[in-house]
Amino acid sequence: MARASSRVWNPAAYQGVGQTRRYFEGWYFKQVDASEQRALAVIPGVSYSADGTASHAFVQIVPGGGTAHYFAYPIGSFTYGSRGRFSIRIGDN
């Protein structure tokens, strides 16, 4: 129980430890160039269906004013760091 409660006080840590159904977690990173003319969002995350039969990790790329791209990966390609600091990896990303 101490490990779960420590995640509550550390939102940077992956919150879905042990989840296998009806769960979504993602992280939104937005980059804007110095001239503020171009923006790019990168959204990595994980998704588990309500019944637990479907799951995947993903990386979504959203260019400002452009078409979004969604890349799905097997859930096993998702790893996260321990010790409460933010660290995730999806495949080679």
PyMOL Python script that loads the backbone (N, CA, C, O; Angstrom):
from pymol import cmd

cmd.read_pdbstr("""\
ATOM      1  N   MET A   1       0.813  -1.192   0.000  1.00  0.00           N
ATOM      2  CA  MET A   1       0.000   0.000   0.000  1.00  0.00           C
ATOM      3  C   MET A   1       0.858   1.259   0.000  1.00  0.00           C
ATOM      4  O   MET A   1       0.454   2.269  -0.576  1.00  0.00           O
ATOM      5  N   ALA A   2       2.008   1.229   0.617  1.00  0.00           N
ATOM      6  CA  ALA A   2       2.866   2.414   0.663  1.00  0.00           C
ATOM      7  C   ALA A   2       3.295   2.832  -0.733  1.00  0.00           C
ATOM      8  O   ALA A   2       3.393   4.025  -1.022  1.00  0.00           O
ATOM      9  N   ARG A   3       3.552   1.858  -1.602  1.00  0.00           N
ATOM     10  CA  ARG A   3       3.974   2.216  -2.957  1.00  0.00           C
ATOM     11  C   ARG A   3       2.850   2.939  -3.699  1.00  0.00           C
ATOM     12  O   ARG A   3       3.105   3.935  -4.377  1.00  0.00           O
ATOM     13  N   ALA A   4       1.613   2.456  -3.581  1.00  0.00           N
ATOM     14  CA  ALA A   4       0.490   3.092  -4.270  1.00  0.00           C
ATOM     15  C   ALA A   4       0.267   4.500  -3.742  1.00  0.00           C
ATOM     16  O   ALA A   4       0.049   5.422  -4.527  1.00  0.00           O
ATOM     17  N   SER A   5       0.318   4.682  -2.440  1.00  0.00           N
ATOM     18  CA  SER A   5       0.089   6.014  -1.895  1.00  0.00           C
ATOM     19  C   SER A   5       1.218   6.963  -2.264  1.00  0.00           C
ATOM     20  O   SER A   5       0.981   8.165  -2.381  1.00  0.00           O
ATOM     21  N   SER A   6       2.432   6.471  -2.452  1.00  0.00           N
ATOM     22  CA  SER A   6       3.526   7.357  -2.850  1.00  0.00           C
ATOM     23  C   SER A   6       3.307   7.884  -4.260  1.00  0.00           C
ATOM     24  O   SER A   6       3.769   8.981  -4.575  1.00  0.00           O
ATOM     25  N   ARG A   7       2.611   7.132  -5.126  1.00  0.00           N
ATOM     26  CA  ARG A   7       2.317   7.612  -6.479  1.00  0.00           C
ATOM     27  C   ARG A   7       1.328   8.773  -6.449  1.00  0.00           C
ATOM     28  O   ARG A   7       1.386   9.662  -7.298  1.00  0.00           O
ATOM     29  N   VAL A   8       0.426   8.767  -5.478  1.00  0.00           N
ATOM     30  CA  VAL A   8      -0.555   9.841  -5.370  1.00  0.00           C
ATOM     31  C   VAL A   8       0.153  11.178  -5.180  1.00  0.00           C
ATOM     32  O   VAL A   8      -0.272  12.190  -5.736  1.00  0.00           O
ATOM     33  N   TRP A   9       1.208  11.187  -4.414  1.00  0.00           N
ATOM     34  CA  TRP A   9       1.924  12.426  -4.124  1.00  0.00           C
ATOM     35  C   TRP A   9       2.998  12.718  -5.155  1.00  0.00           C
ATOM     36  O   TRP A   9       3.728  13.700  -5.022  1.00  0.00           O
ATOM     37  N   ASN A  10       3.108  11.889  -6.174  1.00  0.00           N
ATOM     38  CA  ASN A  10       4.101  12.103  -7.222  1.00  0.00           C
ATOM     39  C   ASN A  10       3.438  11.896  -8.580  1.00  0.00           C
ATOM     40  O   ASN A  10       3.528  10.806  -9.147  1.00  0.00           O
ATOM     41  N   PRO A  11       2.779  12.911  -9.106  1.00  0.00           N
ATOM     42  CA  PRO A  11       2.050  12.747 -10.360  1.00  0.00           C
ATOM     43  C   PRO A  11       2.939  12.433 -11.555  1.00  0.00           C
ATOM     44  O   PRO A  11       2.433  11.990 -12.586  1.00  0.00           O
ATOM     45  N   ALA A  12       4.241  12.646 -11.450  1.00  0.00           N
ATOM     46  CA  ALA A  12       5.144  12.314 -12.550  1.00  0.00           C
ATOM     47  C   ALA A  12       5.320  10.804 -12.698  1.00  0.00           C
ATOM     48  O   ALA A  12       5.680  10.327 -13.774  1.00  0.00           O
ATOM     49  N   ALA A  13       5.073  10.059 -11.639  1.00  0.00           N
ATOM     50  CA  ALA A  13       5.227   8.604 -11.692  1.00  0.00           C
ATOM     51  C   ALA A  13       4.055   7.982 -12.449  1.00  0.00           C
ATOM     52  O   ALA A  13       2.943   8.511 -12.426  1.00  0.00           O
ATOM     53  N   TYR A  14       4.308   6.865 -13.115  1.00  0.00           N
ATOM     54  CA  TYR A  14       3.236   6.133 -13.800  1.00  0.00           C
ATOM     55  C   TYR A  14       2.221   5.685 -12.763  1.00  0.00           C
ATOM     56  O   TYR A  14       2.574   5.016 -11.792  1.00  0.00           O
ATOM     57  N   GLN A  15       0.960   6.051 -12.966  1.00  0.00           N
ATOM     58  CA  GLN A  15      -0.096   5.784 -11.998  1.00  0.00           C
ATOM     59  C   GLN A  15      -0.806   4.449 -12.207  1.00  0.00           C
ATOM     60  O   GLN A  15      -1.522   3.990 -11.316  1.00  0.00           O
ATOM     61  N   GLY A  16      -0.622   3.819 -13.362  1.00  0.00           N
ATOM     62  CA  GLY A  16      -1.403   2.636 -13.709  1.00  0.00           C
ATOM     63  C   GLY A  16      -0.790   1.304 -13.337  1.00  0.00           C
ATOM     64  O   GLY A  16      -1.161   0.282 -13.915  1.00  0.00           O
ATOM     65  N   VAL A  17       0.123   1.280 -12.406  1.00  0.00           N
ATOM     66  CA  VAL A  17       0.755   0.023 -12.009  1.00  0.00           C
ATOM     67  C   VAL A  17      -0.309  -0.993 -11.604  1.00  0.00           C
ATOM     68  O   VAL A  17      -1.129  -0.721 -10.727  1.00  0.00           O
ATOM     69  N   GLY A  18      -0.296  -2.145 -12.234  1.00  0.00           N
ATOM     70  CA  GLY A  18      -1.242  -3.207 -11.915  1.00  0.00           C
ATOM     71  C   GLY A  18      -2.567  -3.123 -12.662  1.00  0.00           C
ATOM     72  O   GLY A  18      -3.375  -4.046 -12.556  1.00  0.00           O
ATOM     73  N   GLN A  19      -2.820  -2.066 -13.404  1.00  0.00           N
ATOM     74  CA  GLN A  19      -4.072  -1.931 -14.149  1.00  0.00           C
ATOM     75  C   GLN A  19      -4.024  -2.792 -15.409  1.00  0.00           C
ATOM     76  O   GLN A  19      -3.015  -2.811 -16.114  1.00  0.00           O
ATOM     77  N   THR A  20      -5.103  -3.495 -15.687  1.00  0.00           N
ATOM     78  CA  THR A  20      -5.175  -4.303 -16.910  1.00  0.00           C
ATOM     79  C   THR A  20      -6.516  -4.169 -17.621  1.00  0.00           C
ATOM     80  O   THR A  20      -6.728  -4.798 -18.658  1.00  0.00           O
ATOM     81  N   ARG A  21      -7.424  -3.360 -17.079  1.00  0.00           N
ATOM     82  CA  ARG A  21      -8.712  -3.140 -17.720  1.00  0.00           C
ATOM     83  C   ARG A  21      -9.223  -1.735 -17.411  1.00  0.00           C
ATOM     84  O   ARG A  21      -8.969  -1.162 -16.351  1.00  0.00           O
ATOM     85  N   ARG A  22      -9.957  -1.212 -18.392  1.00  0.00           N
ATOM     86  CA  ARG A  22     -10.584   0.112 -18.289  1.00  0.00           C
ATOM     87  C   ARG A  22      -9.624   1.157 -17.718  1.00  0.00           C
ATOM     88  O   ARG A  22      -9.867   1.754 -16.670  1.00  0.00           O
ATOM     89  N   TYR A  23      -8.533   1.351 -18.447  1.00  0.00           N
ATOM     90  CA  TYR A  23      -7.533   2.309 -17.960  1.00  0.00           C
ATOM     91  C   TYR A  23      -6.874   3.022 -19.129  1.00  0.00           C
ATOM     92  O   TYR A  23      -6.589   2.420 -20.164  1.00  0.00           O
ATOM     93  N   PHE A  24      -6.639   4.306 -18.947  1.00  0.00           N
ATOM     94  CA  PHE A  24      -5.921   5.121 -19.918  1.00  0.00           C
ATOM     95  C   PHE A  24      -5.015   6.065 -19.147  1.00  0.00           C
ATOM     96  O   PHE A  24      -5.412   6.663 -18.147  1.00  0.00           O
ATOM     97  N   GLU A  25      -3.794   6.183 -19.636  1.00  0.00           N
ATOM     98  CA  GLU A  25      -2.896   7.203 -19.091  1.00  0.00           C
ATOM     99  C   GLU A  25      -2.025   7.694 -20.236  1.00  0.00           C
ATOM    100  O   GLU A  25      -1.492   6.904 -21.016  1.00  0.00           O
ATOM    101  N   GLY A  26      -1.893   8.983 -20.321  1.00  0.00           N
ATOM    102  CA  GLY A  26      -1.077   9.576 -21.371  1.00  0.00           C
ATOM    103  C   GLY A  26      -0.413  10.837 -20.867  1.00  0.00           C
ATOM    104  O   GLY A  26      -0.812  11.400 -19.848  1.00  0.00           O
ATOM    105  N   TRP A  27       0.602  11.276 -21.586  1.00  0.00           N
ATOM    106  CA  TRP A  27       1.374  12.454 -21.215  1.00  0.00           C
ATOM    107  C   TRP A  27       1.452  13.362 -22.423  1.00  0.00           C
ATOM    108  O   TRP A  27       1.731  12.900 -23.529  1.00  0.00           O
ATOM    109  N   TYR A  28       1.212  14.637 -22.230  1.00  0.00           N
ATOM    110  CA  TYR A  28       1.143  15.605 -23.314  1.00  0.00           C
ATOM    111  C   TYR A  28       2.373  16.512 -23.236  1.00  0.00           C
ATOM    112  O   TYR A  28       2.583  17.208 -22.243  1.00  0.00           O
ATOM    113  N   PHE A  29       3.180  16.490 -24.298  1.00  0.00           N
ATOM    114  CA  PHE A  29       4.356  17.349 -24.381  1.00  0.00           C
ATOM    115  C   PHE A  29       4.204  18.249 -25.597  1.00  0.00           C
ATOM    116  O   PHE A  29       4.052  17.769 -26.720  1.00  0.00           O
ATOM    117  N   LYS A  30       4.245  19.539 -25.368  1.00  0.00           N
ATOM    118  CA  LYS A  30       4.107  20.488 -26.473  1.00  0.00           C
ATOM    119  C   LYS A  30       5.404  21.276 -26.610  1.00  0.00           C
ATOM    120  O   LYS A  30       5.941  21.802 -25.636  1.00  0.00           O
ATOM    121  N   GLN A  31       5.886  21.341 -27.832  1.00  0.00           N
ATOM    122  CA  GLN A  31       7.086  22.102 -28.153  1.00  0.00           C
ATOM    123  C   GLN A  31       6.685  23.238 -29.091  1.00  0.00           C
ATOM    124  O   GLN A  31       5.915  23.031 -30.028  1.00  0.00           O
ATOM    125  N   VAL A  32       7.201  24.418 -28.841  1.00  0.00           N
ATOM    126  CA  VAL A  32       6.953  25.567 -29.699  1.00  0.00           C
ATOM    127  C   VAL A  32       8.296  26.188 -30.033  1.00  0.00           C
ATOM    128  O   VAL A  32       9.137  26.364 -29.152  1.00  0.00           O
ATOM    129  N   ASP A  33       8.506  26.526 -31.322  1.00  0.00           N
ATOM    130  CA  ASP A  33       9.794  27.106 -31.698  1.00  0.00           C
ATOM    131  C   ASP A  33       9.917  28.536 -31.144  1.00  0.00           C
ATOM    132  O   ASP A  33       8.933  29.134 -30.709  1.00  0.00           O
ATOM    133  N   ALA A  34      11.133  29.061 -31.172  1.00  0.00           N
ATOM    134  CA  ALA A  34      11.426  30.361 -30.578  1.00  0.00           C
ATOM    135  C   ALA A  34      10.595  31.489 -31.188  1.00  0.00           C
ATOM    136  O   ALA A  34      10.274  32.458 -30.499  1.00  0.00           O
ATOM    137  N   SER A  35      10.247  31.378 -32.454  1.00  0.00           N
ATOM    138  CA  SER A  35       9.449  32.424 -33.094  1.00  0.00           C
ATOM    139  C   SER A  35       7.952  32.270 -32.814  1.00  0.00           C
ATOM    140  O   SER A  35       7.145  33.114 -33.203  1.00  0.00           O
ATOM    141  N   GLU A  36       7.602  31.196 -32.145  1.00  0.00           N
ATOM    142  CA  GLU A  36       6.209  30.859 -31.815  1.00  0.00           C
ATOM    143  C   GLU A  36       5.345  30.680 -33.059  1.00  0.00           C
ATOM    144  O   GLU A  36       4.137  30.916 -33.023  1.00  0.00           O
ATOM    145  N   GLN A  37       5.960  30.269 -34.141  1.00  0.00           N
ATOM    146  CA  GLN A  37       5.253  30.055 -35.400  1.00  0.00           C
ATOM    147  C   GLN A  37       4.901  28.585 -35.625  1.00  0.00           C
ATOM    148  O   GLN A  37       3.942  28.277 -36.333  1.00  0.00           O
ATOM    149  N   ARG A  38       5.667  27.686 -35.030  1.00  0.00           N
ATOM    150  CA  ARG A  38       5.437  26.254 -35.231  1.00  0.00           C
ATOM    151  C   ARG A  38       5.338  25.548 -33.886  1.00  0.00           C
ATOM    152  O   ARG A  38       6.069  25.856 -32.945  1.00  0.00           O
ATOM    153  N   ALA A  39       4.418  24.598 -33.821  1.00  0.00           N
ATOM    154  CA  ALA A  39       4.216  23.822 -32.597  1.00  0.00           C
ATOM    155  C   ALA A  39       4.101  22.346 -32.956  1.00  0.00           C
ATOM    156  O   ALA A  39       3.691  21.983 -34.059  1.00  0.00           O
ATOM    157  N   LEU A  40       4.468  21.523 -32.014  1.00  0.00           N
ATOM    158  CA  LEU A  40       4.389  20.075 -32.177  1.00  0.00           C
ATOM    159  C   LEU A  40       4.059  19.475 -30.820  1.00  0.00           C
ATOM    160  O   LEU A  40       4.707  19.793 -29.823  1.00  0.00           O
ATOM    161  N   ALA A  41       3.062  18.615 -30.781  1.00  0.00           N
ATOM    162  CA  ALA A  41       2.730  17.899 -29.552  1.00  0.00           C
ATOM    163  C   ALA A  41       3.063  16.425 -29.729  1.00  0.00           C
ATOM    164  O   ALA A  41       2.813  15.842 -30.784  1.00  0.00           O
ATOM    165  N   VAL A  42       3.624  15.834 -28.692  1.00  0.00           N
ATOM    166  CA  VAL A  42       3.931  14.403 -28.658  1.00  0.00           C
ATOM    167  C   VAL A  42       3.203  13.837 -27.447  1.00  0.00           C
ATOM    168  O   VAL A  42       3.371  14.314 -26.325  1.00  0.00           O
ATOM    169  N   ILE A  43       2.387  12.808 -27.692  1.00  0.00           N
ATOM    170  CA  ILE A  43       1.563  12.233 -26.627  1.00  0.00           C
ATOM    171  C   ILE A  43       1.811  10.724 -26.552  1.00  0.00           C
ATOM    172  O   ILE A  43       1.229   9.971 -27.333  1.00  0.00           O
ATOM    173  N   PRO A  44       2.653  10.274 -25.638  1.00  0.00           N
ATOM    174  CA  PRO A  44       2.794   8.834 -25.410  1.00  0.00           C
ATOM    175  C   PRO A  44       1.765   8.388 -24.373  1.00  0.00           C
ATOM    176  O   PRO A  44       1.334   9.193 -23.547  1.00  0.00           O
ATOM    177  N   GLY A  45       1.373   7.129 -24.407  1.00  0.00           N
ATOM    178  CA  GLY A  45       0.414   6.651 -23.421  1.00  0.00           C
ATOM    179  C   GLY A  45       0.126   5.169 -23.532  1.00  0.00           C
ATOM    180  O   GLY A  45       0.711   4.457 -24.347  1.00  0.00           O
ATOM    181  N   VAL A  46      -0.799   4.723 -22.686  1.00  0.00           N
ATOM    182  CA  VAL A  46      -1.254   3.330 -22.668  1.00  0.00           C
ATOM    183  C   VAL A  46      -2.774   3.311 -22.579  1.00  0.00           C
ATOM    184  O   VAL A  46      -3.387   4.227 -22.030  1.00  0.00           O
ATOM    185  N   SER A  47      -3.371   2.263 -23.121  1.00  0.00           N
ATOM    186  CA  SER A  47      -4.824   2.130 -23.104  1.00  0.00           C
ATOM    187  C   SER A  47      -5.207   0.667 -22.903  1.00  0.00           C
ATOM    188  O   SER A  47      -4.686  -0.222 -23.577  1.00  0.00           O
ATOM    189  N   TYR A  48      -6.123   0.431 -21.969  1.00  0.00           N
ATOM    190  CA  TYR A  48      -6.663  -0.911 -21.715  1.00  0.00           C
ATOM    191  C   TYR A  48      -8.175  -0.846 -21.884  1.00  0.00           C
ATOM    192  O   TYR A  48      -8.817   0.059 -21.351  1.00  0.00           O
ATOM    193  N   SER A  49      -8.750  -1.793 -22.617  1.00  0.00           N
ATOM    194  CA  SER A  49     -10.197  -1.823 -22.824  1.00  0.00           C
ATOM    195  C   SER A  49     -10.931  -2.151 -21.523  1.00  0.00           C
ATOM    196  O   SER A  49     -10.326  -2.618 -20.558  1.00  0.00           O
ATOM    197  N   ALA A  50     -12.234  -1.903 -21.511  1.00  0.00           N
ATOM    198  CA  ALA A  50     -13.048  -2.134 -20.325  1.00  0.00           C
ATOM    199  C   ALA A  50     -13.011  -3.581 -19.867  1.00  0.00           C
ATOM    200  O   ALA A  50     -12.967  -3.857 -18.668  1.00  0.00           O
ATOM    201  N   ASP A  51     -13.029  -4.509 -20.826  1.00  0.00           N
ATOM    202  CA  ASP A  51     -13.053  -5.924 -20.441  1.00  0.00           C
ATOM    203  C   ASP A  51     -11.660  -6.536 -20.340  1.00  0.00           C
ATOM    204  O   ASP A  51     -11.527  -7.714 -20.010  1.00  0.00           O
ATOM    205  N   GLY A  52     -10.626  -5.752 -20.619  1.00  0.00           N
ATOM    206  CA  GLY A  52      -9.258  -6.240 -20.483  1.00  0.00           C
ATOM    207  C   GLY A  52      -8.759  -7.071 -21.644  1.00  0.00           C
ATOM    208  O   GLY A  52      -7.639  -7.580 -21.600  1.00  0.00           O
ATOM    209  N   THR A  53      -9.573  -7.224 -22.695  1.00  0.00           N
ATOM    210  CA  THR A  53      -9.143  -8.075 -23.817  1.00  0.00           C
ATOM    211  C   THR A  53      -8.280  -7.335 -24.833  1.00  0.00           C
ATOM    212  O   THR A  53      -7.595  -7.970 -25.635  1.00  0.00           O
ATOM    213  N   ALA A  54      -8.300  -6.015 -24.813  1.00  0.00           N
ATOM    214  CA  ALA A  54      -7.512  -5.235 -25.767  1.00  0.00           C
ATOM    215  C   ALA A  54      -6.684  -4.201 -25.010  1.00  0.00           C
ATOM    216  O   ALA A  54      -7.185  -3.511 -24.122  1.00  0.00           O
ATOM    217  N   SER A  55      -5.426  -4.110 -25.374  1.00  0.00           N
ATOM    218  CA  SER A  55      -4.559  -3.125 -24.742  1.00  0.00           C
ATOM    219  C   SER A  55      -3.450  -2.771 -25.722  1.00  0.00           C
ATOM    220  O   SER A  55      -3.065  -3.578 -26.568  1.00  0.00           O
ATOM    221  N   HIS A  56      -2.951  -1.566 -25.593  1.00  0.00           N
ATOM    222  CA  HIS A  56      -1.815  -1.157 -26.413  1.00  0.00           C
ATOM    223  C   HIS A  56      -1.163   0.086 -25.824  1.00  0.00           C
ATOM    224  O   HIS A  56      -1.775   0.831 -25.059  1.00  0.00           O
ATOM    225  N   ALA A  57       0.080   0.285 -26.197  1.00  0.00           N
ATOM    226  CA  ALA A  57       0.783   1.530 -25.914  1.00  0.00           C
ATOM    227  C   ALA A  57       0.725   2.336 -27.203  1.00  0.00           C
ATOM    228  O   ALA A  57       0.468   1.785 -28.274  1.00  0.00           O
ATOM    229  N   PHE A  58       0.962   3.631 -27.103  1.00  0.00           N
ATOM    230  CA  PHE A  58       0.897   4.442 -28.322  1.00  0.00           C
ATOM    231  C   PHE A  58       1.772   5.677 -28.200  1.00  0.00           C
ATOM    232  O   PHE A  58       2.143   6.105 -27.107  1.00  0.00           O
ATOM    233  N   VAL A  59       2.086   6.232 -29.358  1.00  0.00           N
ATOM    234  CA  VAL A  59       2.708   7.543 -29.463  1.00  0.00           C
ATOM    235  C   VAL A  59       1.902   8.295 -30.515  1.00  0.00           C
ATOM    236  O   VAL A  59       1.762   7.835 -31.649  1.00  0.00           O
ATOM    237  N   GLN A  60       1.379   9.444 -30.134  1.00  0.00           N
ATOM    238  CA  GLN A  60       0.633  10.274 -31.068  1.00  0.00           C
ATOM    239  C   GLN A  60       1.440  11.552 -31.306  1.00  0.00           C
ATOM    240  O   GLN A  60       1.914  12.185 -30.362  1.00  0.00           O
ATOM    241  N   ILE A  61       1.586  11.916 -32.562  1.00  0.00           N
ATOM    242  CA  ILE A  61       2.293  13.127 -32.962  1.00  0.00           C
ATOM    243  C   ILE A  61       1.261  14.087 -33.559  1.00  0.00           C
ATOM    244  O   ILE A  61       0.530  13.723 -34.480  1.00  0.00           O
ATOM    245  N   VAL A  62       1.204  15.305 -33.034  1.00  0.00           N
ATOM    246  CA  VAL A  62       0.234  16.284 -33.500  1.00  0.00           C
ATOM    247  C   VAL A  62       0.973  17.562 -33.888  1.00  0.00           C
ATOM    248  O   VAL A  62       1.319  18.361 -33.019  1.00  0.00           O
ATOM    249  N   PRO A  63       1.219  17.765 -35.188  1.00  0.00           N
ATOM    250  CA  PRO A  63       1.852  19.010 -35.608  1.00  0.00           C
ATOM    251  C   PRO A  63       0.832  20.138 -35.610  1.00  0.00           C
ATOM    252  O   PRO A  63      -0.321  19.932 -35.989  1.00  0.00           O
ATOM    253  N   GLY A  64       1.243  21.321 -35.192  1.00  0.00           N
ATOM    254  CA  GLY A  64       0.343  22.463 -35.192  1.00  0.00           C
ATOM    255  C   GLY A  64      -0.190  22.718 -36.600  1.00  0.00           C
ATOM    256  O   GLY A  64       0.585  22.908 -37.538  1.00  0.00           O
ATOM    257  N   GLY A  65      -1.503  22.720 -36.743  1.00  0.00           N
ATOM    258  CA  GLY A  65      -2.108  22.971 -38.037  1.00  0.00           C
ATOM    259  C   GLY A  65      -1.994  21.831 -39.024  1.00  0.00           C
ATOM    260  O   GLY A  65      -2.359  21.984 -40.190  1.00  0.00           O
ATOM    261  N   GLY A  66      -1.494  20.688 -38.579  1.00  0.00           N
ATOM    262  CA  GLY A  66      -1.321  19.558 -39.492  1.00  0.00           C
ATOM    263  C   GLY A  66      -2.162  18.365 -39.098  1.00  0.00           C
ATOM    264  O   GLY A  66      -3.046  18.465 -38.247  1.00  0.00           O
ATOM    265  N   THR A  67      -1.884  17.252 -39.716  1.00  0.00           N
ATOM    266  CA  THR A  67      -2.604  16.009 -39.472  1.00  0.00           C
ATOM    267  C   THR A  67      -1.934  15.211 -38.364  1.00  0.00           C
ATOM    268  O   THR A  67      -0.718  15.021 -38.381  1.00  0.00           O
ATOM    269  N   ALA A  68      -2.714  14.748 -37.410  1.00  0.00           N
ATOM    270  CA  ALA A  68      -2.189  13.930 -36.319  1.00  0.00           C
ATOM    271  C   ALA A  68      -1.816  12.542 -36.838  1.00  0.00           C
ATOM    272  O   ALA A  68      -2.434  12.029 -37.771  1.00  0.00           O
ATOM    273  N   HIS A  69      -0.801  11.947 -36.222  1.00  0.00           N
ATOM    274  CA  HIS A  69      -0.352  10.595 -36.556  1.00  0.00           C
ATOM    275  C   HIS A  69      -0.361   9.772 -35.275  1.00  0.00           C
ATOM    276  O   HIS A  69       0.125  10.217 -34.235  1.00  0.00           O
ATOM    277  N   TYR A  70      -0.921   8.561 -35.360  1.00  0.00           N
ATOM    278  CA  TYR A  70      -1.079   7.688 -34.193  1.00  0.00           C
ATOM    279  C   TYR A  70      -0.343   6.387 -34.470  1.00  0.00           C
ATOM    280  O   TYR A  70      -0.604   5.718 -35.469  1.00  0.00           O
ATOM    281  N   PHE A  71       0.572   6.035 -33.586  1.00  0.00           N
ATOM    282  CA  PHE A  71       1.366   4.818 -33.745  1.00  0.00           C
ATOM    283  C   PHE A  71       1.090   3.906 -32.556  1.00  0.00           C
ATOM    284  O   PHE A  71       1.412   4.251 -31.419  1.00  0.00           O
ATOM    285  N   ALA A  72       0.500   2.753 -32.811  1.00  0.00           N
ATOM    286  CA  ALA A  72       0.174   1.791 -31.753  1.00  0.00           C
ATOM    287  C   ALA A  72       1.291   0.764 -31.625  1.00  0.00           C
ATOM    288  O   ALA A  72       1.920   0.384 -32.613  1.00  0.00           O
ATOM    289  N   TYR A  73       1.527   0.322 -30.399  1.00  0.00           N
ATOM    290  CA  TYR A  73       2.566  -0.656 -30.072  1.00  0.00           C
ATOM    291  C   TYR A  73       1.974  -1.707 -29.136  1.00  0.00           C
ATOM    292  O   TYR A  73       1.001  -1.428 -28.435  1.00  0.00           O
ATOM    293  N   PRO A  74       2.541  -2.900 -29.114  1.00  0.00           N
ATOM    294  CA  PRO A  74       2.093  -3.897 -28.128  1.00  0.00           C
ATOM    295  C   PRO A  74       2.287  -3.344 -26.712  1.00  0.00           C
ATOM    296  O   PRO A  74       3.259  -2.637 -26.447  1.00  0.00           O
ATOM    297  N   ILE A  75       1.380  -3.663 -25.827  1.00  0.00           N
ATOM    298  CA  ILE A  75       1.463  -3.149 -24.462  1.00  0.00           C
ATOM    299  C   ILE A  75       2.782  -3.546 -23.796  1.00  0.00           C
ATOM    300  O   ILE A  75       3.280  -2.822 -22.934  1.00  0.00           O
ATOM    301  N   GLY A  76       3.345  -4.679 -24.182  1.00  0.00           N
ATOM    302  CA  GLY A  76       4.615  -5.122 -23.614  1.00  0.00           C
ATOM    303  C   GLY A  76       5.792  -4.232 -23.981  1.00  0.00           C
ATOM    304  O   GLY A  76       6.858  -4.340 -23.374  1.00  0.00           O
ATOM    305  N   SER A  77       5.620  -3.366 -24.952  1.00  0.00           N
ATOM    306  CA  SER A  77       6.706  -2.462 -25.327  1.00  0.00           C
ATOM    307  C   SER A  77       6.751  -1.229 -24.421  1.00  0.00           C
ATOM    308  O   SER A  77       7.669  -0.416 -24.529  1.00  0.00           O
ATOM    309  N   PHE A  78       5.772  -1.087 -23.535  1.00  0.00           N
ATOM    310  CA  PHE A  78       5.729   0.037 -22.598  1.00  0.00           C
ATOM    311  C   PHE A  78       6.466  -0.318 -21.323  1.00  0.00           C
ATOM    312  O   PHE A  78       6.168  -1.329 -20.686  1.00  0.00           O
ATOM    313  N   THR A  79       7.420   0.506 -20.953  1.00  0.00           N
ATOM    314  CA  THR A  79       8.113   0.351 -19.670  1.00  0.00           C
ATOM    315  C   THR A  79       8.147   1.709 -18.977  1.00  0.00           C
ATOM    316  O   THR A  79       8.052   2.752 -19.623  1.00  0.00           O
ATOM    317  N   TYR A  80       8.281   1.682 -17.682  1.00  0.00           N
ATOM    318  CA  TYR A  80       8.313   2.904 -16.899  1.00  0.00           C
ATOM    319  C   TYR A  80       9.375   2.789 -15.822  1.00  0.00           C
ATOM    320  O   TYR A  80       9.732   1.694 -15.387  1.00  0.00           O
ATOM    321  N   GLY A  81       9.872   3.940 -15.402  1.00  0.00           N
ATOM    322  CA  GLY A  81      10.898   3.980 -14.372  1.00  0.00           C
ATOM    323  C   GLY A  81      10.310   3.784 -12.991  1.00  0.00           C
ATOM    324  O   GLY A  81       9.104   3.911 -12.777  1.00  0.00           O
ATOM    325  N   SER A  82      11.168   3.482 -12.091  1.00  0.00           N
ATOM    326  CA  SER A  82      10.740   3.315 -10.703  1.00  0.00           C
ATOM    327  C   SER A  82      11.264   4.494  -9.887  1.00  0.00           C
ATOM    328  O   SER A  82      11.793   5.461 -10.434  1.00  0.00           O
ATOM    329  N   ARG A  83      11.111   4.398  -8.621  1.00  0.00           N
ATOM    330  CA  ARG A  83      11.579   5.422  -7.689  1.00  0.00           C
ATOM    331  C   ARG A  83      10.843   6.754  -7.847  1.00  0.00           C
ATOM    332  O   ARG A  83      11.357   7.800  -7.450  1.00  0.00           O
ATOM    333  N   GLY A  84       9.636   6.715  -8.429  1.00  0.00           N
ATOM    334  CA  GLY A  84       8.794   7.886  -8.450  1.00  0.00           C
ATOM    335  C   GLY A  84       9.179   8.998  -9.402  1.00  0.00           C
ATOM    336  O   GLY A  84       8.560  10.062  -9.379  1.00  0.00           O
ATOM    337  N   ARG A  85      10.178   8.787 -10.235  1.00  0.00           N
ATOM    338  CA  ARG A  85      10.502   9.844 -11.192  1.00  0.00           C
ATOM    339  C   ARG A  85       9.926   9.503 -12.551  1.00  0.00           C
ATOM    340  O   ARG A  85       9.687   8.334 -12.854  1.00  0.00           O
ATOM    341  N   PHE A  86       9.703  10.511 -13.362  1.00  0.00           N
ATOM    342  CA  PHE A  86       9.099  10.295 -14.657  1.00  0.00           C
ATOM    343  C   PHE A  86      10.107   9.684 -15.620  1.00  0.00           C
ATOM    344  O   PHE A  86      11.155  10.266 -15.901  1.00  0.00           O
ATOM    345  N   SER A  87       9.771   8.507 -16.117  1.00  0.00           N
ATOM    346  CA  SER A  87      10.590   7.825 -17.109  1.00  0.00           C
ATOM    347  C   SER A  87       9.711   6.784 -17.778  1.00  0.00           C
ATOM    348  O   SER A  87       9.285   5.820 -17.143  1.00  0.00           O
ATOM    349  N   ILE A  88       9.440   6.982 -19.068  1.00  0.00           N
ATOM    350  CA  ILE A  88       8.669   5.990 -19.809  1.00  0.00           C
ATOM    351  C   ILE A  88       9.383   5.685 -21.108  1.00  0.00           C
ATOM    352  O   ILE A  88      10.180   6.482 -21.604  1.00  0.00           O
ATOM    353  N   ARG A  89       9.082   4.515 -21.649  1.00  0.00           N
ATOM    354  CA  ARG A  89       9.632   4.106 -22.940  1.00  0.00           C
ATOM    355  C   ARG A  89       8.576   3.276 -23.636  1.00  0.00           C
ATOM    356  O   ARG A  89       7.954   2.402 -23.033  1.00  0.00           O
ATOM    357  N   ILE A  90       8.381   3.560 -24.912  1.00  0.00           N
ATOM    358  CA  ILE A  90       7.458   2.779 -25.734  1.00  0.00           C
ATOM    359  C   ILE A  90       8.250   2.322 -26.951  1.00  0.00           C
ATOM    360  O   ILE A  90       8.572   3.124 -27.828  1.00  0.00           O
ATOM    361  N   GLY A  91       8.558   1.047 -27.000  1.00  0.00           N
ATOM    362  CA  GLY A  91       9.416   0.528 -28.061  1.00  0.00           C
ATOM    363  C   GLY A  91      10.747   1.249 -28.056  1.00  0.00           C
ATOM    364  O   GLY A  91      11.397   1.343 -27.014  1.00  0.00           O
ATOM    365  N   ASP A  92      11.163   1.759 -29.202  1.00  0.00           N
ATOM    366  CA  ASP A  92      12.424   2.502 -29.291  1.00  0.00           C
ATOM    367  C   ASP A  92      12.233   4.000 -29.108  1.00  0.00           C
ATOM    368  O   ASP A  92      13.120   4.788 -29.436  1.00  0.00           O
ATOM    369  N   ASN A  93      11.085   4.388 -28.589  1.00  0.00           N
ATOM    370  CA  ASN A  93      10.779   5.822 -28.396  1.00  0.00           C
ATOM    371  C   ASN A  93      11.048   6.231 -26.958  1.00  0.00           C
ATOM    372  O   ASN A  93      10.853   7.392 -26.599  1.00  0.00           O
TER     373      ASN A  93
END
""", "prot")
cmd.dss("prot")
cmd.show_as("cartoon", "prot")
cmd.util.cbc("prot")
cmd.orient("prot")
